[in-house]
Amino acid sequence: MMIFYKERIAYLAVPKTATTSVERALQHRASMILRDPPGMKHTNARRYERRFRAMFEHDDLPPIETVAVFRDPVSWLSSWYRYRQRDSLSGHPNSTSGLNFDQFVEAYLTETPPSYADLGSQGRFVTDQNGDLLVQHLFQFENMTAFTEFLERRLGEKVQLPTLNKSPNRPAVLSGELESELRRIQALDFQIHTALSEGPLSIG
């Protein structure tokens, strides 16, 4: 999470949506950056509203506006799967070594996923308990230009995102039957991503 106090923006870092690149590009402008532990870095919208918003709100200033990026759900899972295939995780409970992508997604969809597939969901990250969008400005990962243009307007400077923390380029093919199951169980994620195909979503 990054706070831009003067610009009245809170960037909520949905995992696997170029968050490290965004942090590197904008750290010189941020008033506050939460990097560790990962649960703080990736503070979701509900937690922000509950624990952080009041810290930055003042009667004489406009409210902080939250902003986040949302990725195609299959691509999001593929990135997690490939990221956890790296050799440095060999032998760790989070490693996906020895698993194919179908096995990883099957584990993700269980009621109690194993450590390597216990990822939560993007939909829950950006919505309230009723499934309504809680982030003021939501952008599609596949159209990062719209996101960077928003930042440029608000920050008043050119924003260029470096390529960092990229997942290994390894095969990750999901069977049609399992994708259908994923779409059924994680329907909210797919609905949000589809809506973003027509442009950024804004509330408030």
N, C-alpha and C positions, 0 to 999 in steps of 0.2 A: 504494500500500500504506500502511496505517495500523496502527500498533502501539498497543495500549492495555495498557501493561505491568502496572499494578495489577489490571486486570480480566481479564488473561490472554487477550486476544483479538488476533488478527492479521486485519485485513480485507484480503482480496486483491481488487483492483479489476479484475474482468473488464470489458474495454472495452465501451462501449455498454450499460451496465446501471445508469445513473444515478450513476456514480462521482463526477462533479463535485459533484452534489447531496449525496451522502453525505459527501464531504470537507468541504463548506461547513458542513453541519449539525453535524459532529462534531469539527472541527479544534480546538476549544477544550478537548476532552477527551483528544486523542491525545498519547501520549508521543513518537511519532515519525511524521512524514509524509514519504513519498518522492514528490515531484512530478515531478522531471525527472532524466534524460531520460525519455521515455514508456516505454521498456523497463523502467525502474526503478519508475515509478508503477504499471505493470501487471505487476508481478512475479507469475509464475504459481506454482502450488502446488509444482511440482518444484523450481523455483529457490529458493523460500522454504525448503523442507526442506533443500536442499543448502547454501545460503549464509547463511541468516539465523536458522534456529531455534536453533542453538547459542548465538547471541548473547544470547538472552533466557531460556534455560533455567537454572534453579538448583535444587539438590537440595532446598531448603527451600520451594520454591514449586510449585504445580501447573503442568503443561505449558501452553504457549500453545495455544489452540484457534483454528484457522483458520476463517474464515467468508467466503462469497462469494455472489453472485447470478448466476443463469443465465437466459438469455432464449430465447424461442422462436427456433429457428435462422433461419427465414425473416424474422421481424421483426428479428432481429439484423443480418442482411445488408441488409435494407431501410434500417435506420438508418444503416449505414455508407454505403450508396449515396447516400442523401439528404444526409447530412452532407458528403460530398465533392462534392456538386453546388453548394455555395455559391459565390457569385461571387468571393469572395476567393481561391479556389483556381484560378481560371481560368488556364490555361497551365501549371499545375504538374503533374508526373507523377502526383500522387495525385488529380487532378481526374477526376470521372466525367461532366463536362459533355459533351453530345453522345451519350451512351450511354443506351439504355433498360435497364430492370432485368434483362431476360433476358440482354442482352449482358454486363452486369456479373457476373451469376452464372456465366455460361459461362466468363468469364475467371477467376473465383475457383476454378472446378473444374479448371482446367488444372494440369499438373504443376509448371509454373513461372509462377505468376500474375504479370501486370504489377504495377507498383508500386501502382496504385490498387485492386487486388483482392488484394494479398498480406496477408492478415488472420489467418492461422492458424485456430484453431478454439477454441470454448469448451470442447469436450470435452477437448482436449489441455491446456487451461489448468487444469482441475480434477482431472485424473487422473494416475496414474503411468504408466510405460512399458507396463504390461500392460492399461491401460484401466480400472483399478480406481480408484474415487473416493479422492482424496487429501485433500480438504477436509473438516474435521470437521462443519461445518454449512453446507448448501447450500440456498438459497432460490430460489423461482421469481420472476422479474421481474414477472410478471403478478399476483403476490400480494405486493406490497411490504409489506402490513400485517403479515404474519407475520415478515418481516425486521425491521421497525421494532419490533415487540413484543419480539422476541429482544433487540435492542439496548437497549431500555428496561429489560428485566429485568436485563441484565448491567451497564448503566451507572448504573441507578438514577435516570434522569431521562427526561422526555418527549422524544421524537425526532420532529421534523417536517422532512421533506425538501423543500427549495425546488425549483422547476422551473428548471433551468439547462442550458445547452449543448445545447438541443433541436435536433434535425435539422430542416431545412426541410420544410414540409408539401407534398410533391410526389408525383405518382403513382409507384407502385412495385408493379406487378402482375407476378407470376411465372406463366409458362405451366405447365399441368399436367404436360406431358412433362418440362420442366426441373426442376420440383419433385420429380418421381419420381427423377430422376437425383441431385439434391441429397440426397434421403433415403437413397439407396443409398450414396453416397460418404461422407456425413457421418452414418452410421447411429448412431454413438455419441452425437452431439449430440442427435439426436431421441429416443433411448432415455432419456437423462438427463432431458430436458425432460418427456417423458411420465411418467416416474416421479415427478417433482416435482408433477404434477397432483394426486397423492394427499396431498401435504404435503411439508414440508422433509425432506431427507435428512440423516442424521447417521451418523457412524462413530466408533469409539473408545469 
